[in-house]
Amino acid sequence: MRSDEKRGMTKGDSATAESQESRCAPPQIETGEATITLLSVSPIEQDHDALDRALRHPKWRIHKALSLPSAVAALLRKTRIPLVVCERDLLPGTWKEMLRHVTLLPQPPHLIVTSRFADDRLWAEALNLGAYDVLAKPFDHAELNRILASAWLHWRDRYPAAVDSPASLGATAGRMPDVRCA
């Protein structure tokens, strides 16, 4: 739950809401044999660990990159990466450089920018330049799951041939993934 939503709640209400959120499982993705690949780009190992903890579902596969060059190499090696979660500040580089690389791909993944200092300015800049969304750190599991599920569904609907092709994510034709928070 975002801190601005907690305002006006009593301490007991806030604890109850946080307890319900922590019980919210990662998205359940019904795609037959499919896995959804996410590229996590951050020089901070704790960011990768937080994604691992939040996405404990066998349908998610997380590839980790500690730098912009290693992330670009991963994008070029992997045939289908629909989602990229990228720290605002990379060494070397920034999320904007990552976005430039992503947009050159034939089926560009959605880029989600992360930052401890996620504010309205970063959010507006990221969306105006073409990022999918911005996530504040530390990650709120419910918000992370909501954004990743939404980004996946949007990418899947934008590139249905990529999802339905045999070399793709492995989805069975005619049965699109069901992403929901259980």
C-alpha positions in Angstrom: 0.0 0.0 0.0 1.4 3.4 -0.9 2.1 5.7 1.9 -0.3 8.3 0.6 -3.1 5.7 0.8 -2.1 5.0 4.4 -2.8 8.5 5.5 -6.1 8.7 7.4 -5.9 5.0 8.5 -5.5 4.0 12.0 -2.5 1.9 13.0 -4.6 -1.2 13.2 -6.2 -0.5 9.7 -2.7 -0.1 8.2 -1.4 -3.3 9.8 -4.4 -5.2 8.5 -4.0 -3.8 4.9 -0.2 -4.6 4.9 -0.9 -8.1 6.2 -3.4 -8.7 3.4 -0.9 -7.4 0.8 1.9 -9.6 2.0 -0.4 -12.6 1.6 -1.0 -11.6 -2.1 0.7 -14.3 -4.1 2.6 -13.4 -7.3 0.6 -13.4 -10.5 -0.6 -16.8 -11.5 0.1 -17.1 -15.2 -1.8 -19.9 -16.9 0.2 -20.4 -20.1 0.6 -24.1 -20.4 4.4 -24.7 -20.5 5.2 -21.0 -20.9 7.4 -18.9 -18.8 7.5 -15.1 -18.9 11.0 -13.7 -19.0 11.8 -10.5 -17.2 15.2 -8.7 -17.4 16.2 -7.1 -14.1 18.7 -4.3 -14.7 20.3 -2.8 -11.6 23.8 -2.5 -10.1 22.2 -3.2 -6.7 22.0 -6.9 -5.9 19.2 -6.3 -3.3 16.9 -5.1 -6.2 17.4 -8.5 -7.9 16.8 -10.3 -4.6 13.6 -8.3 -4.0 12.2 -9.3 -7.5 13.1 -12.9 -6.8 11.2 -12.8 -3.5 8.2 -11.1 -5.0 8.0 -13.4 -8.1 8.1 -16.8 -6.5 6.1 -18.4 -9.3 7.5 -21.0 -11.7 6.1 -19.1 -14.7 8.4 -16.1 -14.1 12.0 -16.3 -15.2 14.3 -13.5 -14.1 17.5 -12.7 -15.9 19.8 -10.4 -14.0 22.1 -7.7 -15.4 24.3 -5.5 -13.2 25.0 -2.9 -15.9 23.7 -1.4 -19.1 26.2 -3.3 -21.3 25.3 -6.6 -19.8 21.6 -5.8 -20.1 22.0 -5.0 -23.8 23.9 -8.2 -24.3 21.1 -10.2 -22.6 18.5 -8.5 -24.8 20.5 -9.5 -27.9 21.0 -13.1 -26.7 17.4 -13.8 -25.7 14.7 -14.1 -28.3 11.8 -12.8 -26.3 12.0 -10.6 -23.2 8.7 -8.9 -22.8 9.5 -6.9 -19.6 12.6 -5.0 -18.4 12.7 -3.7 -14.9 15.5 -1.1 -14.8 17.0 1.0 -12.0 17.0 4.7 -12.8 20.7 5.1 -12.3 23.0 2.6 -13.9 26.8 2.6 -13.9 27.5 3.4 -16.6 24.4 4.8 -18.1 20.8 5.6 -17.1 17.3 4.1 -17.7 17.0 6.5 -20.7 19.9 4.7 -22.5 18.3 1.4 -21.7 15.0 2.7 -23.2 16.9 3.7 -26.4 18.3 0.2 -26.8 14.9 -1.4 -26.0 13.1 0.6 -28.6 15.4 -0.7 -31.4 14.2 -4.3 -30.9 11.6 -5.7 -33.3 9.2 -6.5 -30.4 10.5 -4.1 -27.8 9.9 -5.1 -24.2 8.1 -2.8 -21.8 10.5 -0.9 -19.6 9.6 -0.3 -16.0 11.9 2.2 -14.2 12.7 1.8 -10.5 14.0 4.3 -8.0 14.1 5.1 -4.4 13.3 8.6 -5.4 10.3 7.9 -7.6 8.4 11.1 -7.8 5.9 12.8 -10.1 8.7 14.3 -12.1 10.4 10.9 -12.8 7.0 9.3 -13.5 6.0 12.0 -16.0 9.4 12.0 -17.7 9.5 8.2 -18.0 6.0 7.9 -19.4 6.6 10.8 -21.8 9.7 9.2 -23.2 8.1 5.8 -23.6 8.7 3.8 -20.4 5.7 1.7 -19.3 5.7 2.7 -15.7 7.7 3.7 -12.6 8.1 1.6 -9.4 9.2 3.1 -6.1 11.7 1.1 -4.0 11.5 -0.7 -1.7 9.0 -2.7 -3.8 5.4 -3.0 -2.6 4.6 -6.6 -3.7 1.0 -5.8 -4.6 2.0 -2.8 -6.7 4.9 -4.7 -8.3 2.6 -7.6 -9.2 -0.1 -5.2 -10.6 2.4 -3.4 -12.8 4.1 -6.5 -14.1 0.8 -8.2 -14.8 -0.5 -5.2 -16.6 2.8 -4.8 -18.6 2.8 -8.4 -19.6 -0.9 -8.4 -20.7 -0.2 -5.2 -22.7 2.9 -6.7 -24.4 1.1 -9.9 -25.1 -1.8 -8.1 -26.7 0.5 -5.9 -28.7 2.6 -8.9 -30.1 0.2 -11.9 -30.2 2.3 -13.6 -32.9 5.3 -13.6 -30.5 3.3 -15.3 -27.8 1.6 -17.8 -30.2 4.7 -18.8 -32.1 6.4 -22.1 -31.2 9.7 -20.4 -30.5 8.1 -17.8 -28.3 7.1 -17.9 -24.6 5.4 -21.3 -25.1 1.8 -20.2 -24.8 -0.7 -22.6 -26.3 -2.5 -21.1 -29.3 -6.0 -19.9 -28.5 -5.4 -19.8 -24.8 -4.0 -16.6 -23.6 -2.3 -16.3 -20.2 -4.5 -15.4 -17.3 -2.6 -13.1 -14.9 -4.2 -12.4 -11.6 -3.2 -11.9 -8.0 -4.3 -14.9 -6.0 
